[in-house]
């Protein structure tokens, strides 16, 4: 799989670290234990196009949102993230 980093150009997937689903929204601090458990553990495991977090760890180290097909691994779009995803560090 090739990912086109907006900063470095096309690169092999080995340069990137997959960090998870970029469509999840962290619950509010007062949401309760059940909401946080669902946020951490419940996953839909979609088949088809999906937006995911990747970090270009062996390149510019930038956080990226990658739109990838989960069956064919075709990459349809890559955008720079405004900031690191919540809870994943920078």
C-alpha positions as a Markdown table, in Angstrom:
| # | Residue | x | y | z |
|---|---|---|---|---|
| 1 | Unk | 0.0 | 0.0 | 0.0 |
| 2 | Unk | 1.3 | 3.5 | -0.8 |
| 3 | Unk | 0.2 | 6.6 | 1.1 |
| 4 | Unk | 0.8 | 10.0 | -0.3 |
| 5 | Unk | 1.9 | 12.2 | 2.6 |
| 6 | Unk | 1.0 | 15.8 | 2.0 |
| 7 | Unk | 4.4 | 16.8 | 3.3 |
| 8 | Unk | 6.7 | 14.1 | 1.9 |
| 9 | Unk | 5.0 | 12.7 | -1.2 |
| 10 | Unk | 4.2 | 9.1 | -2.0 |
| 11 | Unk | 5.7 | 6.6 | 0.6 |
| 12 | Unk | 5.4 | 2.9 | 1.4 |
| 13 | Unk | 3.0 | 2.0 | 4.2 |
| 14 | Unk | 6.0 | 0.7 | 6.3 |
| 15 | Unk | 6.8 | 4.4 | 7.1 |
| 16 | Unk | 3.5 | 4.9 | 8.8 |
| 17 | Unk | 1.9 | 3.7 | 12.0 |
| 18 | Unk | -1.8 | 3.0 | 12.0 |
| 19 | Unk | -3.5 | 4.6 | 15.1 |
| 20 | Unk | -7.2 | 3.8 | 14.7 |
| 21 | Unk | -10.6 | 5.1 | 13.7 |
| 22 | Unk | -10.6 | 8.8 | 12.9 |
| 23 | Unk | -14.4 | 9.1 | 13.0 |
| 24 | Unk | -14.8 | 8.5 | 16.7 |
| 25 | Unk | -15.7 | 11.4 | 19.0 |
| 26 | Unk | -14.5 | 11.3 | 22.6 |
| 27 | Unk | -17.3 | 11.5 | 25.1 |
| 28 | Unk | -17.8 | 14.5 | 27.3 |
| 29 | Unk | -16.0 | 14.3 | 30.7 |
| 30 | Unk | -19.4 | 13.8 | 32.5 |
| 31 | Unk | -20.7 | 11.2 | 30.1 |
| 32 | Unk | -20.4 | 8.3 | 32.4 |
| 33 | Unk | -18.5 | 5.0 | 32.5 |
| 34 | Unk | -20.7 | 3.3 | 29.9 |
| 35 | Unk | -20.0 | 6.0 | 27.3 |
| 36 | Unk | -16.2 | 5.8 | 27.9 |
| 37 | Unk | -16.3 | 2.0 | 27.7 |
| 38 | Unk | -18.1 | 2.1 | 24.4 |
| 39 | Unk | -15.6 | 4.7 | 23.1 |
| 40 | Unk | -12.7 | 2.6 | 24.0 |
| 41 | Unk | -13.9 | -1.0 | 23.2 |
| 42 | Unk | -16.9 | -0.9 | 20.8 |
| 43 | Unk | -15.9 | -0.9 | 17.1 |
| 44 | Unk | -18.0 | -1.3 | 14.0 |
| 45 | Unk | -15.3 | -3.0 | 11.9 |
| 46 | Unk | -16.7 | -1.4 | 8.7 |
| 47 | Unk | -16.3 | -3.0 | 5.2 |
| 48 | Unk | -15.6 | -0.3 | 2.6 |
| 49 | Unk | -14.3 | 3.3 | 2.8 |
| 50 | Unk | -13.2 | 4.4 | 6.2 |
| 51 | Unk | -11.2 | 7.4 | 7.6 |
| 52 | Unk | -8.3 | 6.4 | 9.9 |
| 53 | Unk | -5.5 | 8.0 | 11.8 |
| 54 | Unk | -1.9 | 7.4 | 10.6 |
| 55 | Unk | 1.3 | 8.9 | 11.8 |
| 56 | Unk | 4.2 | 9.3 | 9.4 |
| 57 | Unk | 6.7 | 8.0 | 12.0 |
| 58 | Unk | 9.6 | 7.3 | 9.7 |
| 59 | Unk | 9.2 | 10.6 | 7.8 |
| 60 | Unk | 7.9 | 14.0 | 8.9 |
| 61 | Unk | 6.1 | 12.5 | 12.0 |
| 62 | Unk | 2.9 | 14.4 | 11.1 |
| 63 | Unk | -0.5 | 13.1 | 11.9 |
| 64 | Unk | -2.7 | 12.3 | 8.9 |
| 65 | Unk | -6.3 | 11.3 | 8.2 |
| 66 | Unk | -6.3 | 8.6 | 5.5 |
| 67 | Unk | -9.4 | 7.5 | 3.7 |
| 68 | Unk | -8.8 | 3.9 | 2.9 |
| 69 | Unk | -10.9 | 1.0 | 1.6 |
| 70 | Unk | -10.8 | -1.7 | 4.3 |
| 71 | Unk | -11.1 | -4.6 | 1.8 |
| 72 | Unk | -8.9 | -3.5 | -1.1 |
| 73 | Unk | -6.6 | -1.1 | 0.9 |
| 74 | Unk | -7.0 | 1.5 | -1.9 |
| 75 | Unk | -6.2 | 5.0 | -0.6 |
| 76 | Unk | -8.7 | 7.6 | -1.8 |
| 77 | Unk | -7.5 | 10.6 | 0.1 |
| 78 | Unk | -4.9 | 11.9 | 2.7 |
| 79 | Unk | -5.2 | 15.1 | 4.6 |
| 80 | Unk | -3.0 | 16.6 | 7.3 |
| 81 | Unk | -4.6 | 16.5 | 10.8 |
| 82 | Unk | -4.9 | 19.8 | 12.6 |
| 83 | Unk | -3.6 | 18.1 | 15.8 |
| 84 | Unk | -2.7 | 14.7 | 17.2 |
| 85 | Unk | -5.8 | 12.6 | 17.9 |
| 86 | Unk | -7.0 | 12.9 | 21.5 |
| 87 | Unk | -5.3 | 10.4 | 23.8 |
| 88 | Unk | -2.7 | 9.3 | 21.3 |
| 89 | Unk | 0.0 | 11.9 | 22.1 |
| 90 | Unk | 2.0 | 14.1 | 19.7 |
